[in-house]
Amino acid sequence: MKNNNVSLKEWGKQFSLSQKKNAKKANNYYVVVEEFKKIRKELGFTQQELADKMGIDRTVITKIETGARNTTLNSLIKFAEGMDKKLKISFV
């Protein structure tokens, strides 16, 4: 039986710099989405409850949390306000 194990370094060589940058962007977006979802749940809001409080359709929140829809900075600020929070962005 052939061993198909490849080191992570070797595996990464198959991707272009552009592909690596796109993957990093996608991961960064996912981190923001997961934080949004985590805070919503910690505060005890269902998607429907938060949507009702904000006056939007629940599917908007669903699409953002699943990555099916990209959101704007203004929308993130409104979501934070809907959860009685402030949006804080930091560059590290």
PyMOL Python script that loads the backbone (N, CA, C, O; Angstrom):
from pymol import cmd

cmd.read_pdbstr("""\
ATOM      1  N   MET A   1       0.842  -1.178   0.000  1.00  0.00           N
ATOM      2  CA  MET A   1       0.000   0.000   0.000  1.00  0.00           C
ATOM      3  C   MET A   1       0.887   1.242   0.000  1.00  0.00           C
ATOM      4  O   MET A   1       1.845   1.338   0.767  1.00  0.00           O
ATOM      5  N   LYS A   2       0.547   2.199  -0.884  1.00  0.00           N
ATOM      6  CA  LYS A   2       1.342   3.405  -1.046  1.00  0.00           C
ATOM      7  C   LYS A   2       1.004   4.423   0.035  1.00  0.00           C
ATOM      8  O   LYS A   2      -0.168   4.623   0.357  1.00  0.00           O
ATOM      9  N   ASN A   3       2.011   5.061   0.591  1.00  0.00           N
ATOM     10  CA  ASN A   3       1.835   6.093   1.599  1.00  0.00           C
ATOM     11  C   ASN A   3       1.656   7.435   0.879  1.00  0.00           C
ATOM     12  O   ASN A   3       2.565   7.895   0.188  1.00  0.00           O
ATOM     13  N   ASN A   4       0.500   8.055   1.040  1.00  0.00           N
ATOM     14  CA  ASN A   4       0.203   9.318   0.368  1.00  0.00           C
ATOM     15  C   ASN A   4       0.390  10.531   1.280  1.00  0.00           C
ATOM     16  O   ASN A   4      -0.098  11.615   0.963  1.00  0.00           O
ATOM     17  N   ASN A   5       1.079  10.370   2.390  1.00  0.00           N
ATOM     18  CA  ASN A   5       1.286  11.478   3.309  1.00  0.00           C
ATOM     19  C   ASN A   5       2.201  12.516   2.676  1.00  0.00           C
ATOM     20  O   ASN A   5       3.238  12.185   2.103  1.00  0.00           O
ATOM     21  N   VAL A   6       1.799  13.776   2.791  1.00  0.00           N
ATOM     22  CA  VAL A   6       2.577  14.889   2.261  1.00  0.00           C
ATOM     23  C   VAL A   6       2.687  15.923   3.369  1.00  0.00           C
ATOM     24  O   VAL A   6       1.719  16.163   4.091  1.00  0.00           O
ATOM     25  N   SER A   7       3.844  16.532   3.512  1.00  0.00           N
ATOM     26  CA  SER A   7       3.992  17.557   4.538  1.00  0.00           C
ATOM     27  C   SER A   7       3.148  18.770   4.170  1.00  0.00           C
ATOM     28  O   SER A   7       2.838  18.995   3.000  1.00  0.00           O
ATOM     29  N   LEU A   8       2.781  19.543   5.180  1.00  0.00           N
ATOM     30  CA  LEU A   8       1.988  20.734   4.955  1.00  0.00           C
ATOM     31  C   LEU A   8       2.737  21.713   4.051  1.00  0.00           C
ATOM     32  O   LEU A   8       2.135  22.368   3.200  1.00  0.00           O
ATOM     33  N   LYS A   9       4.034  21.807   4.239  1.00  0.00           N
ATOM     34  CA  LYS A   9       4.857  22.700   3.424  1.00  0.00           C
ATOM     35  C   LYS A   9       4.808  22.277   1.955  1.00  0.00           C
ATOM     36  O   LYS A   9       4.655  23.117   1.069  1.00  0.00           O
ATOM     37  N   GLU A  10       4.934  21.009   1.708  1.00  0.00           N
ATOM     38  CA  GLU A  10       4.872  20.498   0.327  1.00  0.00           C
ATOM     39  C   GLU A  10       3.477  20.681  -0.255  1.00  0.00           C
ATOM     40  O   GLU A  10       3.334  21.071  -1.414  1.00  0.00           O
ATOM     41  N   TRP A  11       2.464  20.406   0.529  1.00  0.00           N
ATOM     42  CA  TRP A  11       1.092  20.540   0.071  1.00  0.00           C
ATOM     43  C   TRP A  11       0.796  21.981  -0.320  1.00  0.00           C
ATOM     44  O   TRP A  11       0.117  22.230  -1.316  1.00  0.00           O
ATOM     45  N   GLY A  12       1.305  22.934   0.463  1.00  0.00           N
ATOM     46  CA  GLY A  12       1.069  24.353   0.212  1.00  0.00           C
ATOM     47  C   GLY A  12       1.696  24.875  -1.064  1.00  0.00           C
ATOM     48  O   GLY A  12       1.275  25.910  -1.579  1.00  0.00           O
ATOM     49  N   LYS A  13       2.687  24.184  -1.580  1.00  0.00           N
ATOM     50  CA  LYS A  13       3.374  24.626  -2.803  1.00  0.00           C
ATOM     51  C   LYS A  13       2.485  24.551  -4.035  1.00  0.00           C
ATOM     52  O   LYS A  13       2.785  25.182  -5.048  1.00  0.00           O
ATOM     53  N   GLN A  14       1.425  23.811  -3.967  1.00  0.00           N
ATOM     54  CA  GLN A  14       0.555  23.657  -5.137  1.00  0.00           C
ATOM     55  C   GLN A  14      -0.358  24.866  -5.364  1.00  0.00           C
ATOM     56  O   GLN A  14      -1.027  24.949  -6.394  1.00  0.00           O
ATOM     57  N   PHE A  15      -0.391  25.798  -4.412  1.00  0.00           N
ATOM     58  CA  PHE A  15      -1.274  26.947  -4.512  1.00  0.00           C
ATOM     59  C   PHE A  15      -0.495  28.203  -4.889  1.00  0.00           C
ATOM     60  O   PHE A  15       0.627  28.416  -4.428  1.00  0.00           O
ATOM     61  N   SER A  16      -1.106  29.025  -5.728  1.00  0.00           N
ATOM     62  CA  SER A  16      -0.487  30.287  -6.137  1.00  0.00           C
ATOM     63  C   SER A  16      -0.611  31.296  -5.000  1.00  0.00           C
ATOM     64  O   SER A  16      -1.379  31.092  -4.060  1.00  0.00           O
ATOM     65  N   LEU A  17       0.138  32.370  -5.091  1.00  0.00           N
ATOM     66  CA  LEU A  17       0.078  33.436  -4.090  1.00  0.00           C
ATOM     67  C   LEU A  17      -1.335  34.027  -4.053  1.00  0.00           C
ATOM     68  O   LEU A  17      -1.851  34.338  -2.980  1.00  0.00           O
ATOM     69  N   SER A  18      -1.943  34.178  -5.198  1.00  0.00           N
ATOM     70  CA  SER A  18      -3.309  34.704  -5.280  1.00  0.00           C
ATOM     71  C   SER A  18      -4.294  33.783  -4.558  1.00  0.00           C
ATOM     72  O   SER A  18      -5.166  34.254  -3.828  1.00  0.00           O
ATOM     73  N   GLN A  19      -4.156  32.488  -4.761  1.00  0.00           N
ATOM     74  CA  GLN A  19      -5.035  31.530  -4.088  1.00  0.00           C
ATOM     75  C   GLN A  19      -4.836  31.575  -2.578  1.00  0.00           C
ATOM     76  O   GLN A  19      -5.799  31.474  -1.819  1.00  0.00           O
ATOM     77  N   LYS A  20      -3.597  31.726  -2.147  1.00  0.00           N
ATOM     78  CA  LYS A  20      -3.310  31.804  -0.710  1.00  0.00           C
ATOM     79  C   LYS A  20      -3.918  33.068  -0.106  1.00  0.00           C
ATOM     80  O   LYS A  20      -4.456  33.030   1.001  1.00  0.00           O
ATOM     81  N   LYS A  21      -3.834  34.188  -0.828  1.00  0.00           N
ATOM     82  CA  LYS A  21      -4.421  35.444  -0.333  1.00  0.00           C
ATOM     83  C   LYS A  21      -5.940  35.327  -0.233  1.00  0.00           C
ATOM     84  O   LYS A  21      -6.541  35.788   0.737  1.00  0.00           O
ATOM     85  N   ASN A  22      -6.555  34.709  -1.237  1.00  0.00           N
ATOM     86  CA  ASN A  22      -8.010  34.533  -1.206  1.00  0.00           C
ATOM     87  C   ASN A  22      -8.435  33.634  -0.050  1.00  0.00           C
ATOM     88  O   ASN A  22      -9.457  33.886   0.587  1.00  0.00           O
ATOM     89  N   ALA A  23      -7.668  32.602   0.221  1.00  0.00           N
ATOM     90  CA  ALA A  23      -7.974  31.706   1.340  1.00  0.00           C
ATOM     91  C   ALA A  23      -7.855  32.454   2.663  1.00  0.00           C
ATOM     92  O   ALA A  23      -8.665  32.247   3.567  1.00  0.00           O
ATOM     93  N   LYS A  24      -6.856  33.316   2.782  1.00  0.00           N
ATOM     94  CA  LYS A  24      -6.672  34.087   4.020  1.00  0.00           C
ATOM     95  C   LYS A  24      -7.842  35.050   4.222  1.00  0.00           C
ATOM     96  O   LYS A  24      -8.337  35.200   5.339  1.00  0.00           O
ATOM     97  N   LYS A  25      -8.286  35.703   3.140  1.00  0.00           N
ATOM     98  CA  LYS A  25      -9.434  36.602   3.231  1.00  0.00           C
ATOM     99  C   LYS A  25     -10.682  35.844   3.678  1.00  0.00           C
ATOM    100  O   LYS A  25     -11.430  36.310   4.538  1.00  0.00           O
ATOM    101  N   ALA A  26     -10.895  34.687   3.092  1.00  0.00           N
ATOM    102  CA  ALA A  26     -12.067  33.878   3.447  1.00  0.00           C
ATOM    103  C   ALA A  26     -12.007  33.477   4.911  1.00  0.00           C
ATOM    104  O   ALA A  26     -13.022  33.500   5.607  1.00  0.00           O
ATOM    105  N   ASN A  27     -10.825  33.109   5.379  1.00  0.00           N
ATOM    106  CA  ASN A  27     -10.674  32.729   6.782  1.00  0.00           C
ATOM    107  C   ASN A  27     -10.939  33.914   7.699  1.00  0.00           C
ATOM    108  O   ASN A  27     -11.595  33.765   8.730  1.00  0.00           O
ATOM    109  N   ASN A  28     -10.439  35.085   7.336  1.00  0.00           N
ATOM    110  CA  ASN A  28     -10.669  36.275   8.158  1.00  0.00           C
ATOM    111  C   ASN A  28     -12.161  36.599   8.242  1.00  0.00           C
ATOM    112  O   ASN A  28     -12.659  36.973   9.304  1.00  0.00           O
ATOM    113  N   TYR A  29     -12.867  36.457   7.127  1.00  0.00           N
ATOM    114  CA  TYR A  29     -14.308  36.697   7.129  1.00  0.00           C
ATOM    115  C   TYR A  29     -15.011  35.685   8.039  1.00  0.00           C
ATOM    116  O   TYR A  29     -15.906  36.040   8.805  1.00  0.00           O
ATOM    117  N   TYR A  30     -14.597  34.436   7.944  1.00  0.00           N
ATOM    118  CA  TYR A  30     -15.184  33.384   8.757  1.00  0.00           C
ATOM    119  C   TYR A  30     -14.998  33.693  10.252  1.00  0.00           C
ATOM    120  O   TYR A  30     -15.909  33.457  11.047  1.00  0.00           O
ATOM    121  N   VAL A  31     -13.853  34.206  10.629  1.00  0.00           N
ATOM    122  CA  VAL A  31     -13.588  34.548  12.030  1.00  0.00           C
ATOM    123  C   VAL A  31     -14.574  35.612  12.513  1.00  0.00           C
ATOM    124  O   VAL A  31     -15.092  35.517  13.625  1.00  0.00           O
ATOM    125  N   VAL A  32     -14.834  36.622  11.685  1.00  0.00           N
ATOM    126  CA  VAL A  32     -15.783  37.678  12.049  1.00  0.00           C
ATOM    127  C   VAL A  32     -17.190  37.102  12.193  1.00  0.00           C
ATOM    128  O   VAL A  32     -17.896  37.401  13.156  1.00  0.00           O
ATOM    129  N   VAL A  33     -17.591  36.273  11.226  1.00  0.00           N
ATOM    130  CA  VAL A  33     -18.916  35.664  11.251  1.00  0.00           C
ATOM    131  C   VAL A  33     -19.094  34.795  12.497  1.00  0.00           C
ATOM    132  O   VAL A  33     -20.142  34.845  13.142  1.00  0.00           O
ATOM    133  N   GLU A  34     -18.095  34.013  12.832  1.00  0.00           N
ATOM    134  CA  GLU A  34     -18.184  33.151  14.016  1.00  0.00           C
ATOM    135  C   GLU A  34     -18.276  33.968  15.298  1.00  0.00           C
ATOM    136  O   GLU A  34     -18.982  33.585  16.230  1.00  0.00           O
ATOM    137  N   GLU A  35     -17.569  35.090  15.349  1.00  0.00           N
ATOM    138  CA  GLU A  35     -17.643  35.953  16.530  1.00  0.00           C
ATOM    139  C   GLU A  35     -19.046  36.553  16.651  1.00  0.00           C
ATOM    140  O   GLU A  35     -19.611  36.606  17.743  1.00  0.00           O
ATOM    141  N   PHE A  36     -19.591  36.993  15.546  1.00  0.00           N
ATOM    142  CA  PHE A  36     -20.956  37.530  15.529  1.00  0.00           C
ATOM    143  C   PHE A  36     -21.947  36.493  16.052  1.00  0.00           C
ATOM    144  O   PHE A  36     -22.779  36.790  16.909  1.00  0.00           O
ATOM    145  N   LYS A  37     -21.848  35.287  15.530  1.00  0.00           N
ATOM    146  CA  LYS A  37     -22.761  34.219  15.923  1.00  0.00           C
ATOM    147  C   LYS A  37     -22.571  33.865  17.402  1.00  0.00           C
ATOM    148  O   LYS A  37     -23.547  33.648  18.120  1.00  0.00           O
ATOM    149  N   LYS A  38     -21.333  33.808  17.847  1.00  0.00           N
ATOM    150  CA  LYS A  38     -21.038  33.473  19.245  1.00  0.00           C
ATOM    151  C   LYS A  38     -21.661  34.494  20.198  1.00  0.00           C
ATOM    152  O   LYS A  38     -22.295  34.125  21.185  1.00  0.00           O
ATOM    153  N   ILE A  39     -21.475  35.777  19.894  1.00  0.00           N
ATOM    154  CA  ILE A  39     -22.019  36.831  20.757  1.00  0.00           C
ATOM    155  C   ILE A  39     -23.543  36.781  20.761  1.00  0.00           C
ATOM    156  O   ILE A  39     -24.169  36.906  21.814  1.00  0.00           O
ATOM    157  N   ARG A  40     -24.142  36.597  19.581  1.00  0.00           N
ATOM    158  CA  ARG A  40     -25.605  36.512  19.501  1.00  0.00           C
ATOM    159  C   ARG A  40     -26.127  35.405  20.412  1.00  0.00           C
ATOM    160  O   ARG A  40     -27.095  35.595  21.149  1.00  0.00           O
ATOM    161  N   LYS A  41     -25.471  34.246  20.347  1.00  0.00           N
ATOM    162  CA  LYS A  41     -25.913  33.105  21.157  1.00  0.00           C
ATOM    163  C   LYS A  41     -25.652  33.336  22.645  1.00  0.00           C
ATOM    164  O   LYS A  41     -26.486  32.990  23.481  1.00  0.00           O
ATOM    165  N   GLU A  42     -24.497  33.921  22.980  1.00  0.00           N
ATOM    166  CA  GLU A  42     -24.191  34.206  24.388  1.00  0.00           C
ATOM    167  C   GLU A  42     -25.222  35.145  24.999  1.00  0.00           C
ATOM    168  O   GLU A  42     -25.553  35.033  26.180  1.00  0.00           O
ATOM    169  N   LEU A  43     -25.726  36.070  24.189  1.00  0.00           N
ATOM    170  CA  LEU A  43     -26.736  37.013  24.664  1.00  0.00           C
ATOM    171  C   LEU A  43     -28.126  36.402  24.697  1.00  0.00           C
ATOM    172  O   LEU A  43     -29.076  37.025  25.173  1.00  0.00           O
ATOM    173  N   GLY A  44     -28.243  35.174  24.187  1.00  0.00           N
ATOM    174  CA  GLY A  44     -29.514  34.468  24.237  1.00  0.00           C
ATOM    175  C   GLY A  44     -30.485  34.829  23.125  1.00  0.00           C
ATOM    176  O   GLY A  44     -31.671  34.509  23.209  1.00  0.00           O
ATOM    177  N   PHE A  45     -29.993  35.491  22.084  1.00  0.00           N
ATOM    178  CA  PHE A  45     -30.854  35.831  20.953  1.00  0.00           C
ATOM    179  C   PHE A  45     -30.904  34.694  19.952  1.00  0.00           C
ATOM    180  O   PHE A  45     -29.867  34.133  19.596  1.00  0.00           O
ATOM    181  N   THR A  46     -32.098  34.348  19.495  1.00  0.00           N
ATOM    182  CA  THR A  46     -32.208  33.500  18.318  1.00  0.00           C
ATOM    183  C   THR A  46     -32.037  34.421  17.115  1.00  0.00           C
ATOM    184  O   THR A  46     -32.079  35.645  17.243  1.00  0.00           O
ATOM    185  N   GLN A  47     -31.846  33.828  15.967  1.00  0.00           N
ATOM    186  CA  GLN A  47     -31.771  34.651  14.763  1.00  0.00           C
ATOM    187  C   GLN A  47     -33.057  35.456  14.593  1.00  0.00           C
ATOM    188  O   GLN A  47     -33.018  36.633  14.236  1.00  0.00           O
ATOM    189  N   GLN A  48     -34.192  34.815  14.852  1.00  0.00           N
ATOM    190  CA  GLN A  48     -35.487  35.484  14.686  1.00  0.00           C
ATOM    191  C   GLN A  48     -35.644  36.637  15.663  1.00  0.00           C
ATOM    192  O   GLN A  48     -36.121  37.708  15.287  1.00  0.00           O
ATOM    193  N   GLU A  49     -35.248  36.429  16.907  1.00  0.00           N
ATOM    194  CA  GLU A  49     -35.369  37.493  17.909  1.00  0.00           C
ATOM    195  C   GLU A  49     -34.521  38.702  17.548  1.00  0.00           C
ATOM    196  O   GLU A  49     -34.972  39.840  17.675  1.00  0.00           O
ATOM    197  N   LEU A  50     -33.300  38.463  17.102  1.00  0.00           N
ATOM    198  CA  LEU A  50     -32.426  39.575  16.716  1.00  0.00           C
ATOM    199  C   LEU A  50     -32.981  40.270  15.474  1.00  0.00           C
ATOM    200  O   LEU A  50     -32.979  41.498  15.395  1.00  0.00           O
ATOM    201  N   ALA A  51     -33.450  39.495  14.516  1.00  0.00           N
ATOM    202  CA  ALA A  51     -34.030  40.074  13.306  1.00  0.00           C
ATOM    203  C   ALA A  51     -35.243  40.938  13.643  1.00  0.00           C
ATOM    204  O   ALA A  51     -35.395  42.035  13.107  1.00  0.00           O
ATOM    205  N   ASP A  52     -36.104  40.444  14.532  1.00  0.00           N
ATOM    206  CA  ASP A  52     -37.290  41.209  14.938  1.00  0.00           C
ATOM    207  C   ASP A  52     -36.870  42.515  15.614  1.00  0.00           C
ATOM    208  O   ASP A  52     -37.456  43.567  15.358  1.00  0.00           O
ATOM    209  N   LYS A  53     -35.870  42.444  16.465  1.00  0.00           N
ATOM    210  CA  LYS A  53     -35.397  43.634  17.176  1.00  0.00           C
ATOM    211  C   LYS A  53     -34.831  44.665  16.208  1.00  0.00           C
ATOM    212  O   LYS A  53     -34.957  45.870  16.427  1.00  0.00           O
ATOM    213  N   MET A  54     -34.208  44.183  15.138  1.00  0.00           N
ATOM    214  CA  MET A  54     -33.581  45.076  14.166  1.00  0.00           C
ATOM    215  C   MET A  54     -34.529  45.483  13.041  1.00  0.00           C
ATOM    216  O   MET A  54     -34.229  46.403  12.281  1.00  0.00           O
ATOM    217  N   GLY A  55     -35.661  44.810  12.931  1.00  0.00           N
ATOM    218  CA  GLY A  55     -36.592  45.118  11.864  1.00  0.00           C
ATOM    219  C   GLY A  55     -36.153  44.607  10.498  1.00  0.00           C
ATOM    220  O   GLY A  55     -36.432  45.226   9.471  1.00  0.00           O
ATOM    221  N   ILE A  56     -35.458  43.463  10.499  1.00  0.00           N
ATOM    222  CA  ILE A  56     -35.010  42.858   9.246  1.00  0.00           C
ATOM    223  C   ILE A  56     -35.527  41.431   9.165  1.00  0.00           C
ATOM    224  O   ILE A  56     -36.051  40.894  10.140  1.00  0.00           O
ATOM    225  N   ASP A  57     -35.378  40.834   8.016  1.00  0.00           N
ATOM    226  CA  ASP A  57     -35.786  39.444   7.838  1.00  0.00           C
ATOM    227  C   ASP A  57     -34.733  38.506   8.431  1.00  0.00           C
ATOM    228  O   ASP A  57     -33.533  38.750   8.304  1.00  0.00           O
ATOM    229  N   ARG A  58     -35.189  37.440   9.073  1.00  0.00           N
ATOM    230  CA  ARG A  58     -34.273  36.473   9.679  1.00  0.00           C
ATOM    231  C   ARG A  58     -33.294  35.890   8.673  1.00  0.00           C
ATOM    232  O   ARG A  58     -32.162  35.569   9.037  1.00  0.00           O
ATOM    233  N   THR A  59     -33.701  35.747   7.423  1.00  0.00           N
ATOM    234  CA  THR A  59     -32.825  35.138   6.422  1.00  0.00           C
ATOM    235  C   THR A  59     -31.555  35.950   6.184  1.00  0.00           C
ATOM    236  O   THR A  59     -30.540  35.400   5.758  1.00  0.00           O
ATOM    237  N   VAL A  60     -31.604  37.251   6.456  1.00  0.00           N
ATOM    238  CA  VAL A  60     -30.401  38.078   6.324  1.00  0.00           C
ATOM    239  C   VAL A  60     -29.338  37.588   7.309  1.00  0.00           C
ATOM    240  O   VAL A  60     -28.173  37.423   6.948  1.00  0.00           O
ATOM    241  N   ILE A  61     -29.747  37.361   8.539  1.00  0.00           N
ATOM    242  CA  ILE A  61     -28.815  36.874   9.561  1.00  0.00           C
ATOM    243  C   ILE A  61     -28.330  35.467   9.205  1.00  0.00           C
ATOM    244  O   ILE A  61     -27.143  35.166   9.331  1.00  0.00           O
ATOM    245  N   THR A  62     -29.236  34.619   8.766  1.00  0.00           N
ATOM    246  CA  THR A  62     -28.859  33.260   8.377  1.00  0.00           C
ATOM    247  C   THR A  62     -27.810  33.282   7.280  1.00  0.00           C
ATOM    248  O   THR A  62     -26.814  32.563   7.359  1.00  0.00           O
ATOM    249  N   LYS A  63     -28.022  34.095   6.264  1.00  0.00           N
ATOM    250  CA  LYS A  63     -27.083  34.162   5.142  1.00  0.00           C
ATOM    251  C   LYS A  63     -25.716  34.691   5.572  1.00  0.00           C
ATOM    252  O   LYS A  63     -24.686  34.224   5.086  1.00  0.00           O
ATOM    253  N   ILE A  64     -25.709  35.651   6.469  1.00  0.00           N
ATOM    254  CA  ILE A  64     -24.427  36.180   6.961  1.00  0.00           C
ATOM    255  C   ILE A  64     -23.708  35.121   7.792  1.00  0.00           C
ATOM    256  O   ILE A  64     -22.506  34.914   7.628  1.00  0.00           O
ATOM    257  N   GLU A  65     -24.432  34.455   8.678  1.00  0.00           N
ATOM    258  CA  GLU A  65     -23.809  33.457   9.554  1.00  0.00           C
ATOM    259  C   GLU A  65     -23.327  32.221   8.792  1.00  0.00           C
ATOM    260  O   GLU A  65     -22.424  31.528   9.260  1.00  0.00           O
ATOM    261  N   THR A  66     -23.905  31.938   7.647  1.00  0.00           N
ATOM    262  CA  THR A  66     -23.461  30.778   6.871  1.00  0.00           C
ATOM    263  C   THR A  66     -22.442  31.160   5.800  1.00  0.00           C
ATOM    264  O   THR A  66     -21.899  30.295   5.114  1.00  0.00           O
ATOM    265  N   GLY A  67     -22.186  32.462   5.662  1.00  0.00           N
ATOM    266  CA  GLY A  67     -21.227  32.903   4.656  1.00  0.00           C
ATOM    267  C   GLY A  67     -21.828  33.030   3.267  1.00  0.00           C
ATOM    268  O   GLY A  67     -21.106  33.278   2.301  1.00  0.00           O
ATOM    269  N   ALA A  68     -23.149  32.863   3.153  1.00  0.00           N
ATOM    270  CA  ALA A  68     -23.810  32.971   1.854  1.00  0.00           C
ATOM    271  C   ALA A  68     -23.981  34.423   1.423  1.00  0.00           C
ATOM    272  O   ALA A  68     -24.275  34.702   0.261  1.00  0.00           O
ATOM    273  N   ARG A  69     -23.798  35.334   2.352  1.00  0.00           N
ATOM    274  CA  ARG A  69     -23.949  36.759   2.047  1.00  0.00           C
ATOM    275  C   ARG A  69     -22.851  37.535   2.751  1.00  0.00           C
ATOM    276  O   ARG A  69     -22.593  37.333   3.937  1.00  0.00           O
ATOM    277  N   ASN A  70     -22.219  38.408   2.019  1.00  0.00           N
ATOM    278  CA  ASN A  70     -21.219  39.295   2.597  1.00  0.00           C
ATOM    279  C   ASN A  70     -21.958  40.496   3.157  1.00  0.00           C
ATOM    280  O   ASN A  70     -22.950  40.941   2.580  1.00  0.00           O
ATOM    281  N   THR A  71     -21.493  41.013   4.251  1.00  0.00           N
ATOM    282  CA  THR A  71     -22.180  42.135   4.874  1.00  0.00           C
ATOM    283  C   THR A  71     -21.301  43.376   4.835  1.00  0.00           C
ATOM    284  O   THR A  71     -20.092  43.287   4.625  1.00  0.00           O
ATOM    285  N   THR A  72     -21.913  44.514   5.035  1.00  0.00           N
ATOM    286  CA  THR A  72     -21.189  45.782   5.022  1.00  0.00           C
ATOM    287  C   THR A  72     -20.811  46.186   6.444  1.00  0.00           C
ATOM    288  O   THR A  72     -21.315  45.634   7.422  1.00  0.00           O
ATOM    289  N   LEU A  73     -19.936  47.138   6.528  1.00  0.00           N
ATOM    290  CA  LEU A  73     -19.545  47.673   7.828  1.00  0.00           C
ATOM    291  C   LEU A  73     -20.757  48.301   8.508  1.00  0.00           C
ATOM    292  O   LEU A  73     -20.954  48.124   9.711  1.00  0.00           O
ATOM    293  N   ASN A  74     -21.565  49.028   7.754  1.00  0.00           N
ATOM    294  CA  ASN A  74     -22.776  49.633   8.333  1.00  0.00           C
ATOM    295  C   ASN A  74     -23.705  48.573   8.905  1.00  0.00           C
ATOM    296  O   ASN A  74     -24.289  48.767   9.970  1.00  0.00           O
ATOM    297  N   SER A  75     -23.844  47.462   8.210  1.00  0.00           N
ATOM    298  CA  SER A  75     -24.706  46.385   8.717  1.00  0.00           C
ATOM    299  C   SER A  75     -24.132  45.797   9.998  1.00  0.00           C
ATOM    300  O   SER A  75     -24.877  45.512  10.935  1.00  0.00           O
ATOM    301  N   LEU A  76     -22.823  45.614  10.050  1.00  0.00           N
ATOM    302  CA  LEU A  76     -22.201  45.091  11.270  1.00  0.00           C
ATOM    303  C   LEU A  76     -22.431  46.031  12.452  1.00  0.00           C
ATOM    304  O   LEU A  76     -22.665  45.582  13.574  1.00  0.00           O
ATOM    305  N   ILE A  77     -22.363  47.327  12.193  1.00  0.00           N
ATOM    306  CA  ILE A  77     -22.621  48.306  13.250  1.00  0.00           C
ATOM    307  C   ILE A  77     -24.064  48.170  13.734  1.00  0.00           C
ATOM    308  O   ILE A  77     -24.321  48.210  14.937  1.00  0.00           O
ATOM    309  N   LYS A  78     -25.003  48.008  12.803  1.00  0.00           N
ATOM    310  CA  LYS A  78     -26.411  47.844  13.171  1.00  0.00           C
ATOM    311  C   LYS A  78     -26.643  46.547  13.941  1.00  0.00           C
ATOM    312  O   LYS A  78     -27.429  46.517  14.889  1.00  0.00           O
ATOM    313  N   PHE A  79     -25.961  45.478  13.535  1.00  0.00           N
ATOM    314  CA  PHE A  79     -26.090  44.214  14.271  1.00  0.00           C
ATOM    315  C   PHE A  79     -25.581  44.377  15.695  1.00  0.00           C
ATOM    316  O   PHE A  79     -26.201  43.892  16.641  1.00  0.00           O
ATOM    317  N   ALA A  80     -24.455  45.058  15.846  1.00  0.00           N
ATOM    318  CA  ALA A  80     -23.902  45.289  17.184  1.00  0.00           C
ATOM    319  C   ALA A  80     -24.902  46.079  18.030  1.00  0.00           C
ATOM    320  O   ALA A  80     -25.151  45.735  19.185  1.00  0.00           O
ATOM    321  N   GLU A  81     -25.464  47.123  17.458  1.00  0.00           N
ATOM    322  CA  GLU A  81     -26.455  47.923  18.180  1.00  0.00           C
ATOM    323  C   GLU A  81     -27.680  47.085  18.546  1.00  0.00           C
ATOM    324  O   GLU A  81     -28.244  47.238  19.629  1.00  0.00           O
ATOM    325  N   GLY A  82     -28.084  46.201  17.634  1.00  0.00           N
ATOM    326  CA  GLY A  82     -29.222  45.321  17.911  1.00  0.00           C
ATOM    327  C   GLY A  82     -28.968  44.388  19.081  1.00  0.00           C
ATOM    328  O   GLY A  82     -29.903  43.938  19.742  1.00  0.00           O
ATOM    329  N   MET A  83     -27.683  44.097  19.337  1.00  0.00           N
ATOM    330  CA  MET A  83     -27.312  43.238  20.465  1.00  0.00           C
ATOM    331  C   MET A  83     -26.850  44.075  21.655  1.00  0.00           C
ATOM    332  O   MET A  83     -26.262  43.550  22.601  1.00  0.00           O
ATOM    333  N   ASP A  84     -27.121  45.390  21.602  1.00  0.00           N
ATOM    334  CA  ASP A  84     -26.708  46.338  22.649  1.00  0.00           C
ATOM    335  C   ASP A  84     -25.201  46.309  22.867  1.00  0.00           C
ATOM    336  O   ASP A  84     -24.715  46.381  23.996  1.00  0.00           O
ATOM    337  N   LYS A  85     -24.479  46.202  21.763  1.00  0.00           N
ATOM    338  CA  LYS A  85     -23.020  46.198  21.794  1.00  0.00           C
ATOM    339  C   LYS A  85     -22.492  47.276  20.882  1.00  0.00           C
ATOM    340  O   LYS A  85     -23.252  47.880  20.125  1.00  0.00           O
ATOM    341  N   LYS A  86     -21.192  47.526  20.943  1.00  0.00           N
ATOM    342  CA  LYS A  86     -20.505  48.413  20.016  1.00  0.00           C
ATOM    343  C   LYS A  86     -19.567  47.560  19.170  1.00  0.00           C
ATOM    344  O   LYS A  86     -18.968  46.603  19.661  1.00  0.00           O
ATOM    345  N   LEU A  87     -19.448  47.914  17.909  1.00  0.00           N
ATOM    346  CA  LEU A  87     -18.529  47.206  17.034  1.00  0.00           C
ATOM    347  C   LEU A  87     -17.138  47.786  17.211  1.00  0.00           C
ATOM    348  O   LEU A  87     -16.953  49.001  17.140  1.00  0.00           O
ATOM    349  N   LYS A  88     -16.171  46.933  17.439  1.00  0.00           N
ATOM    350  CA  LYS A  88     -14.791  47.363  17.597  1.00  0.00           C
ATOM    351  C   LYS A  88     -13.961  46.594  16.568  1.00  0.00           C
ATOM    352  O   LYS A  88     -13.996  45.364  16.513  1.00  0.00           O
ATOM    353  N   ILE A  89     -13.232  47.328  15.773  1.00  0.00           N
ATOM    354  CA  ILE A  89     -12.370  46.715  14.773  1.00  0.00           C
ATOM    355  C   ILE A  89     -10.936  47.078  15.103  1.00  0.00           C
ATOM    356  O   ILE A  89     -10.631  48.232  15.402  1.00  0.00           O
ATOM    357  N   SER A  90     -10.074  46.106  15.048  1.00  0.00           N
ATOM    358  CA  SER A  90      -8.653  46.393  15.308  1.00  0.00           C
ATOM    359  C   SER A  90      -7.820  45.782  14.201  1.00  0.00           C
ATOM    360  O   SER A  90      -8.143  44.717  13.675  1.00  0.00           O
ATOM    361  N   PHE A  91      -6.763  46.456  13.861  1.00  0.00           N
ATOM    362  CA  PHE A  91      -5.830  45.967  12.868  1.00  0.00           C
ATOM    363  C   PHE A  91      -4.593  45.472  13.608  1.00  0.00           C
ATOM    364  O   PHE A  91      -3.948  46.215  14.349  1.00  0.00           O
ATOM    365  N   VAL A  92      -4.286  44.223  13.393  1.00  0.00           N
ATOM    366  CA  VAL A  92      -3.138  43.644  14.092  1.00  0.00           C
ATOM    367  C   VAL A  92      -2.140  43.092  13.100  1.00  0.00           C
ATOM    368  O   VAL A  92      -1.103  42.561  13.498  1.00  0.00           O
TER     369      VAL A  92
END
""", "prot")
cmd.dss("prot")
cmd.show_as("cartoon", "prot")
cmd.util.cbc("prot")
cmd.orient("prot")
